[in-house]
Amino acid sequence: MAQITLSNLAHSYGSNGLHEEDFALKAMNHVWQDGGSYALLGPSGCGKTTLLNIISGLVTPSQGRVLFDDIDVTHVPTEKRNIAQVFQFPVVYDTLTVRENLAFPLKNRGLTASAIDARVVLIAEMIGLMATLDTQARGLTPDAKQKISLGRGLVRESVNAILFDEPLTVIDPLLKWELRAQLKALHRQFGHTMIYVTHDQTEALTFAEQVVMLHEGRVVQMGTPEALFETPEHTFVGHFIGSPGMNLLDAEIADNHALIAGYSVPLGARYATLAGRTQIGIRPEYIEFSADKGLPVQIQRIDDVGHRRIVRAEAAGCAIAVSLAEGTALDATMTHVQFVPEKINVYADDWRVQGKVV
Ligand code: ATP
């Protein structure tokens, strides 16, 4: 296992790369801890695969260095990086059995046959392949084949890192939950450095200790799932994470109050005078209805989504979403909304501003 350092790393697929917009990946500096689990999260085209491919050695960055512990691997080919990779679609040998497929990465590595078998059985048990261990891969379902790919990625104990590129795409939705939980358990048990690419926030937030959120080739936040939810560093993170995402309202910030369409909204901290476009961000979960306090609101629609009720409304001319617990009744007295002051984030030109809590 290894600590991974990305030093002044950037990548442009074009030959010039003179302007910032030419870079698929904008300059970044990060140290990813040995044994950590990281999810690279973001929409299509934000640079997740480019970053993963630079770490695996499939792409050589046009700028900066990649270190595994203290060793510079920027120009070291993939096969010499001692990493395991699991891709979106199964990579299995159809004519071999499940057992032989899982054993394959361990062959020629000096392990005894009994050590190989013990490791194969351990992995097969954890990802639910015991029943088909001696079945040929050819006749198995796509789900089972992708489980073999996962198993092959996990079977070697002494890899620097395991890289997953949207590995659950072909997996049946119900099985996804199960496999995600098993991957997390495997991480806890074996302590490999794991990097997991996905555009699915649920997948990222349930799997990883640290989520690396990418937006237009830039890492806009790296933090725990809780930090991404509670204190999004960029409005994009607020909008992308959550269901529905954070409400963003244009506001004038005056010390410990925000002014929205002439209404004063108390904030949980004090702020200096801010330049640029200023907004407040409040999660739908932290809005409460009131009969007479806060911003006047007109309810437009209610969506029942399983365990929550999502109220779509207009408050002081802004569209907002409010998330209520299942079964919460709405009545005609709910004419205003209040925001929990400590849960309000303040943004200037899309970046979060740290207030002074008094
Ligand atoms: P997806 O989820 O769709 O795979 P992604 O977040 O993984 O997207 P990348 O595949 O890393 O994003 O792409 C980042 C940017 O780099 C995109 O604008 C893409 O068009 C561009 N790009 C990716 N690969 C190449 C390539 N081989 N040559 C030129 N441009 C590329």
Boltz pocket constraint, residues with backbone or C-beta under 6 A from the ligand:
constraints:
  - pocket:
      binder: B
      contacts: [[A, 13], [A, 14], [A, 24], [A, 42], [A, 43], [A, 44], [A, 45], [A, 46], [A, 47], [A, 48], [A, 49], [A, 50], [A, 51], [A, 199]]
      max_distance: 6.0
